[in-house]
Amino acid sequence: MGLLESCFSRSYLHIMPSNPLEIVILAAGKGSRMRSDQPKVLHEVGGLPLLEHVLKASQALQPNAIHVVVGHAREQIQSRFNESYFTTAKLNWVVQEEQLGTGHAVMQALPAIDDQANVLMLTADVPLLTASTLEAMLKSMQASPLCLLTACVTDPNGLGRIIRDDSNSPVGIVEHKDASAAQRKIDEINSGILCAKADNLKRWLAQISNSNAQSEYYLTDIVELAADEGSPITAIQAADSDEVMGINDRIQLAQAERRYQLQRAKALMQSGVTIIDPARIDIRGEVTIEADTVVDINVVIEGPSHIESGCTIGPNCVIKASQIGAGSTVHPNSVLEQTIVGKSVNIGPFARLRPGTDLADEVRIGNFVETKKAVIGKASKVNHLSYVGDASVGQNTNIGAGVITCNYDGANKHHTHIGDDVFVGSDAQLVAPVSVDDGATIGAGSTI
């Protein structure tokens, strides 16, 4: 289970017992400032698309339905998230043919939303929301038909400002391009995330106009309409402004990546993992690491991966979609991909374990060794400068320096079998298909 999943693992249905929850995610924009042919919401933080972070958070709240509003490159976005991805809530793809603003986008989803529902509106480019913040917003719906998520920032340039009255109640949001000089000095900004009761939302959105600098229908205009009606409005302020960071360009994407990685590192350290430098680790996708493991600098771990307790991962290692057993050591500059590692295994330095490698307990893979589709038995050793591919190796076997299993004949791959208690001398070549029985000894420089 990844960090975001674990953060949102509890059900929040008890917060709103009398009203169903439906979620609208705005994902229709082009994201032109990304300067990319790829839709902005498919750019990644922590190895997952921005939209996936928001979808995970949404599913964990167990809503009745999730409505994703798409427009630009919608086929590409929808193909990334097939039906099997959504297991806890009904998914409704909503098309916004013309991008006429956030208010217009939400209007496209309204016909499919129950009038009695509470509606949580999220944006697909804000991947760092926490459970406690969303919980506070949903709780506020017990007393108020409208709740805003805000944050105080040091540089509000380009962001919508929260307007409060003399009693400090929010009464409106003004976009930066429409704000006066005095309003631009306000440091409390709108996150673009809000909750509203569906029947009120439908009434308010029917009244908004596009008379503004962008000629767009702003969702935020409903705040002033609610205030004019005298409807209570609450504003929940995020404790950390980074939590509501929106991604609009590559610089912000990199900033969000570092923030996300720090969150992952902190969670791991709190669970008993030693991370030598939290600023120099990258964890992407679904990764779990057990207590008393030590992870050195510049390590990249991509999911789905699981590392058991008491392991040591040396500097500059890359681990992709692999499992590492308890007490194992991966020495510096090693690469593991789709590999299964048993307990008390030693790997590297400078080893490359390719897909299909399966190492039993107490195996030793040394420096500059490469394996591929290799099943290696307990306590066997491949210590130096060897290639073992499309092979099975028994227990307590020693493969010397420079040994090659010649598995490719120019057209097809062939298998090599090496039994238990075998000694293969240095610089031997095993031309597959070949089988070496238990207890055999092959002298250095031999070709079999």
BALUM-186097 format. One line per 4 residues: number of its first residue (from 1); for each residue x, y, z of C-alpha. Coordinates in Angstrom, 3 decimals, padded with zeros to 6 digits. Example, Ala and Ser with C-alpha at 12.3 -4.5 7.8 and 13.67 -1.06 7.14 Angstrom:
2
1	012.300/-004.500/007.800; 013.670/-001.060/007.140
END
This chain:
448
1	000.000/000.000/000.000; 001.421/003.379/-001.037; 001.611/006.506/001.078; -001.478/008.178/-000.329
5	-003.504/004.991/000.035; -002.408/004.568/003.640; -003.189/008.213/004.400; -006.747/007.756/003.173
9	-007.310/004.189/004.346; -010.177/005.034/006.722; -013.771/005.483/005.619; -015.227/008.948/006.125
13	-018.836/008.058/005.478; -019.603/008.595/009.168; -018.863/012.279/008.680; -021.999/012.838/006.593
17	-024.507/010.154/007.575; -027.548/011.843/006.006; -026.121/012.802/002.607; -024.352/010.742/-000.032
21	-020.969/011.981/-001.214; -020.166/012.570/-004.874; -016.820/013.880/-006.092; -016.113/016.003/-009.164
25	-012.522/016.119/-010.435; -011.655/018.828/-012.942; -009.217/017.432/-015.523; -010.209/019.119/-018.785
29	-007.507/021.776/-019.167; -004.721/021.600/-021.722; -001.952/022.707/-019.373; -000.216/024.785/-022.042
33	002.468/026.004/-019.618; 003.780/022.445/-019.360; 004.972/022.791/-022.980; 004.096/019.168/-023.594
37	002.164/016.987/-026.017; 001.103/014.931/-022.998; -001.938/016.107/-021.003; -000.903/017.878/-017.832
41	-002.810/015.471/-015.583; -000.745/012.536/-016.896; 002.557/014.086/-015.875; 003.877/012.242/-012.851
45	004.738/012.887/-009.222; 006.232/009.943/-007.380; 005.849/007.717/-010.426; 002.067/008.204/-010.621
49	000.076/010.580/-012.851; -001.240/013.674/-011.118; -004.785/012.521/-011.732; -004.069/009.149/-010.127
53	-003.090/010.797/-006.838; -006.423/012.609/-006.776; -008.346/009.494/-007.778; -006.749/007.479/-004.979
57	-007.718/010.131/-002.459; -011.246/010.224/-003.887; -011.770/006.463/-003.808; -010.601/006.235/-000.218
61	-013.432/008.557/000.831; -015.863/005.921/-000.506; -018.134/008.282/-002.464; -021.208/007.122/-004.331
65	-019.641/008.313/-007.579; -016.581/010.063/-008.992; -017.171/012.385/-011.933; -014.020/013.220/-013.900
69	-014.456/016.168/-016.239; -012.177/015.779/-019.265; -011.696/017.780/-022.432; -008.270/018.151/-024.002
73	-006.768/014.776/-024.999; -009.581/012.963/-023.205; -009.026/009.689/-025.072; -005.453/009.567/-023.818
77	-006.542/010.261/-020.252; -009.386/007.749/-020.243; -007.228/005.001/-021.723; -004.795/005.376/-018.805
81	-007.510/004.510/-016.273; -009.498/001.478/-017.320; -012.548/000.219/-015.451; -010.598/-002.292/-013.372
85	-008.780/000.587/-011.690; -011.969/001.773/-010.002; -013.063/-000.697/-007.364; -014.763/001.398/-004.692
89	-016.825/003.990/-006.549; -018.751/004.413/-009.776; -016.726/006.354/-012.348; -018.432/008.798/-014.667
93	-016.371/010.421/-017.416; -017.830/013.838/-018.244; -016.803/015.679/-021.415; -016.338/019.454/-021.474
97	-016.210/020.117/-025.209; -015.133/023.752/-024.802; -012.959/024.857/-021.891; -015.045/027.813/-020.681
101	-013.913/027.876/-017.065; -014.200/025.876/-013.863; -017.841/026.783/-013.321; -018.718/025.580/-016.788
105	-016.781/022.354/-016.181; -018.762/021.566/-013.036; -022.006/022.344/-014.875; -021.254/019.460/-017.238
109	-021.233/017.016/-014.320; -024.343/018.319/-012.535; -027.008/016.347/-014.455; -025.560/013.083/-013.117
113	-025.413/014.258/-009.480; -028.129/013.595/-006.922; -029.700/016.811/-005.578; -029.317/015.507/-002.023
117	-025.619/014.765/-002.330; -022.722/016.631/-000.825; -020.313/017.427/-003.633; -016.546/017.605/-003.124
121	-014.851/019.402/-006.020; -011.178/018.616/-006.596; -008.706/019.559/-009.288; -006.590/016.918/-010.991
125	-003.363/018.912/-010.696; -003.220/019.099/-006.864; -001.665/015.759/-005.795; -000.542/016.445/-002.199
129	-003.781/016.765/-000.227; -003.812/015.104/003.207; -006.498/013.062/004.926; -006.896/015.462/007.842
133	-007.639/018.401/005.534; -010.302/016.583/003.525; -011.812/015.246/006.733; -012.113/018.769/008.132
137	-013.810/019.972/004.954; -016.335/017.153/004.959; -017.116/017.661/008.643; -017.876/021.314/008.006
141	-020.756/020.287/005.745; -022.764/019.404/008.836; -023.081/023.106/009.646; -022.555/024.910/006.350
145	-023.778/024.398/002.786; -020.451/025.627/001.396; -016.864/025.058/002.523; -013.694/026.398/000.891
149	-010.146/025.123/001.223; -007.701/028.020/001.489; -004.026/028.564/002.320; -001.767/031.464/003.240
153	001.237/031.744/000.929; 004.259/033.997/000.698; 003.775/034.598/-003.030; 000.104/034.710/-004.066
157	000.864/036.078/-007.526; -001.518/034.660/-010.111; -003.819/033.057/-007.539; -007.386/033.872/-006.507
161	-007.672/035.803/-003.221; -010.147/035.110/-000.406; -012.289/038.139/000.453; -013.574/038.300/004.037
165	-016.043/040.649/005.687; -015.626/042.582/008.930; -016.536/039.475/010.946; -013.803/037.511/009.122
169	-016.289/035.343/007.255; -015.457/034.552/003.624; -017.754/036.417/001.253; -016.022/036.052/-002.094
173	-013.035/035.078/-004.196; -011.423/037.415/-006.685; -009.122/036.085/-009.391; -005.701/037.692/-009.653
177	-006.379/039.255/-013.068; -009.583/040.818/-011.757; -008.202/041.916/-008.370; -007.531/045.501/-007.320
181	-004.132/046.591/-006.030; -005.403/046.293/-002.451; -006.869/042.835/-003.038; -003.588/041.612/-004.539
185	-001.931/042.237/-001.176; -004.098/039.535/000.416; -002.025/036.412/001.098; -004.900/033.969/001.692
189	-005.545/032.166/-001.567; -008.201/029.913/-002.992; -007.055/026.327/-003.562; -009.777/025.596/-006.116
193	-011.141/022.877/-003.830; -014.545/023.217/-002.182; -017.549/021.305/-000.856; -021.155/022.240/-001.463
197	-024.598/020.731/-001.206; -025.691/019.715/-004.683; -029.057/021.495/-004.760; -027.436/024.778/-003.703
201	-024.586/024.263/-006.147; -026.970/023.819/-009.054; -028.877/026.970/-008.130; -025.737/029.077/-007.734
205	-024.078/027.880/-010.940; -027.204/028.761/-012.908; -026.653/032.395/-011.862; -022.968/032.938/-012.640
209	-021.779/034.840/-015.727; -018.582/035.133/-017.730; -018.211/038.911/-017.339; -014.556/038.892/-016.317
213	-011.078/039.347/-017.774; -010.969/035.730/-019.016; -014.563/035.566/-020.297; -014.930/032.343/-018.325
217	-017.470/030.950/-015.891; -015.660/030.860/-012.557; -016.730/028.260/-010.015; -015.497/030.674/-007.361
221	-018.310/033.131/-008.173; -020.686/030.912/-006.189; -019.064/032.166/-002.978; -020.378/035.698/-003.468
225	-023.794/034.332/-004.440; -023.935/032.227/-001.280; -022.891/035.212/000.826; -025.569/037.413/-000.766
229	-028.174/034.796/000.166; -026.934/034.769/003.726; -025.864/031.132/003.485; -023.165/030.201/006.044
233	-019.723/029.742/004.452; -016.781/028.083/006.118; -013.140/028.207/005.071; -010.724/025.487/006.140
237	-007.134/026.663/005.959; -004.525/024.066/005.042; -001.843/023.816/007.717; 000.834/023.547/005.032
241	000.416/025.615/001.872; 002.400/023.030/-000.115; -000.543/020.694/000.359; -002.667/022.718/-002.074
245	000.130/023.313/-004.569; -001.260/023.243/-008.084; 000.899/022.054/-010.958; 000.994/024.407/-013.923
249	004.539/024.079/-015.272; 007.628/021.893/-015.026; 009.095/023.961/-012.199; 006.045/023.383/-010.008
253	006.063/019.718/-011.006; 009.621/019.372/-009.701; 008.729/021.234/-006.503; 005.768/018.920/-005.908
257	007.989/015.881/-006.557; 010.449/016.903/-003.843; 007.627/017.644/-001.406; 006.033/014.282/-002.132
261	009.327/012.443/-001.732; 009.883/014.102/001.635; 006.431/012.937/002.739; 007.241/009.374/001.698
265	010.635/009.478/003.422; 009.146/010.818/006.651; 006.483/008.119/006.680; 009.107/005.425/006.193
269	011.357/006.822/008.934; 008.399/006.975/011.306; 007.782/003.267/010.590; 011.356/002.316/011.532
273	013.313/002.640/008.280; 016.661/004.466/008.339; 017.042/006.850/005.410; 020.490/008.396/005.342
277	019.357/011.590/003.578; 015.611/012.137/003.009; 016.428/014.732/000.343; 018.211/012.122/-001.780
281	015.761/009.286/-002.226; 013.057/008.718/-004.841; 010.152/006.358/-004.255; 007.768/005.904/-007.152
285	004.520/003.996/-007.082; 003.547/001.306/-004.577; 006.572/000.657/-002.377; 006.726/-000.868/001.107
289	009.854/-001.108/003.252; 009.961/-002.870/006.612; 011.628/-001.683/009.815; 015.388/-001.752/010.407
293	016.209/-001.457/006.737; 018.817/001.167/005.849; 018.527/003.098/002.582; 021.557/005.108/001.524
297	021.713/008.176/-000.732; 020.513/008.505/-004.337; 018.435/005.331/-004.262; 015.462/005.031/-006.631
301	012.773/002.467/-005.772; 009.878/001.951/-008.174; 006.796/-000.038/-007.373; 005.374/-002.463/-006.964
305	008.321/-003.274/-004.697; 008.647/-004.708/-001.218; 011.779/-004.736/000.951; 011.697/-006.833/004.111
309	013.237/-005.977/007.464; 016.931/-005.591/008.161; 018.060/-004.982/004.595; 020.754/-002.556/003.474
313	020.409/-000.709/000.196; 023.666/000.981/-000.791; 024.046/004.326/-002.549; 023.043/004.849/-006.187
317	020.962/001.680/-006.468; 017.852/001.370/-008.650; 015.174/-001.141/-007.647; 012.167/-001.660/-009.914
321	009.203/-003.946/-009.281; 011.233/-006.271/-007.059; 011.017/-008.124/-003.747; 013.976/-008.283/-001.388
325	014.049/-010.735/001.527; 014.998/-009.961/005.110; 018.616/-009.300/005.934; 019.767/-008.912/002.349
329	022.309/-006.367/001.146; 022.337/-004.555/-002.168; 025.749/-002.964/-002.542; 026.292/000.384/-004.341
333	025.421/001.048/-007.971; 023.343/-002.079/-008.509; 020.160/-002.310/-010.610; 017.352/-004.781/-009.876
337	014.318/-005.062/-012.141; 011.442/-007.539/-011.708; 013.654/-009.582/-009.440; 012.869/-011.801/-006.443
341	015.575/-011.867/-003.791; 015.568/-014.306/-000.879; 016.814/-013.780/002.662; 020.420/-012.915/003.538
345	021.421/-012.398/-000.084; 024.405/-010.256/-001.110; 024.226/-008.346/-004.401; 026.812/-006.134/-006.076
349	028.385/-003.674/-006.241; 027.663/-002.866/-009.881; 025.370/-005.871/-010.400; 022.515/-005.857/-012.886
353	019.632/-008.229/-012.217; 017.184/-008.208/-015.104; 013.553/-009.398/-015.240; 012.948/-013.001/-014.264
357	015.861/-013.264/-011.840; 014.947/-015.301/-008.745; 017.578/-015.676/-006.033; 017.146/-018.141/-003.166
361	018.387/-017.478/000.368; 022.087/-016.790/000.967; 022.950/-016.357/-002.713; 025.924/-014.158/-003.599
365	025.864/-012.055/-006.780; 029.104/-010.105/-007.100; 030.443/-007.106/-008.954; 029.695/-006.633/-012.659
369	027.463/-009.710/-012.787; 024.397/-009.676/-015.026; 021.480/-012.093/-014.766; 018.297/-012.497/-016.788
373	015.590/-015.152/-016.336; 017.946/-016.876/-013.938; 016.767/-019.004/-011.018; 019.652/-019.486/-008.608
377	019.508/-021.920/-005.692; 020.376/-021.482/-002.045; 023.942/-020.442/-001.134; 025.185/-020.434/-004.725
381	027.675/-017.791/-005.892; 028.202/-015.807/-009.063; 030.945/-013.537/-007.845; 032.627/-011.677/-010.697
385	032.101/-010.433/-014.244; 029.708/-013.185/-015.338; 026.497/-013.386/-017.363; 023.841/-015.914/-016.381
389	020.756/-015.758/-018.583; 017.897/-018.176/-019.310; 019.354/-020.496/-016.723; 018.598/-022.491/-013.602
393	021.367/-022.994/-011.045; 021.148/-025.421/-008.128; 022.296/-025.085/-004.523; 025.853/-024.521/-003.303
397	027.146/-024.012/-006.823; 030.051/-021.698/-007.644; 030.220/-019.892/-010.968; 033.631/-018.356/-011.536
401	034.722/-015.041/-013.009; 033.887/-014.366/-016.645; 031.498/-017.293/-017.092; 028.865/-016.856/-019.797
405	025.723/-018.856/-020.458; 025.484/-018.441/-024.228; 021.708/-018.425/-024.447; 021.144/-016.853/-027.886
409	021.999/-018.490/-031.210; 021.095/-015.483/-033.322; 017.462/-016.515/-033.731; 016.252/-018.215/-030.538
413	016.927/-018.292/-026.812; 017.934/-021.578/-025.151; 018.084/-022.750/-021.550; 021.083/-023.752/-019.438
417	020.707/-026.015/-016.403; 023.445/-026.230/-013.767; 022.886/-028.627/-010.882; 023.771/-028.612/-007.167
421	027.360/-028.462/-005.862; 028.809/-027.617/-009.282; 032.079/-025.731/-009.807; 032.315/-023.740/-013.046
425	035.812/-022.348/-013.570; 036.674/-018.882/-014.800; 036.070/-017.895/-018.438; 033.945/-020.966/-019.183
429	031.293/-020.715/-021.878; 028.152/-022.824/-021.602; 026.557/-022.905/-025.045; 022.836/-023.515/-024.521
433	020.969/-025.755/-024.595; 023.196/-027.487/-022.095; 022.801/-029.347/-018.804; 025.469/-029.726/-016.107
437	024.732/-032.459/-013.561; 025.106/-032.244/-009.787; 028.660/-032.270/-008.462; 030.342/-031.572/-011.816
441	033.550/-029.558/-012.157; 034.312/-027.499/-015.272; 037.841/-026.236/-015.642; 038.745/-022.660/-016.442
445	038.462/-021.590/-020.071; 036.262/-024.522/-021.115; 033.532/-024.352/-023.750; 030.654/-026.757/-023.137
END
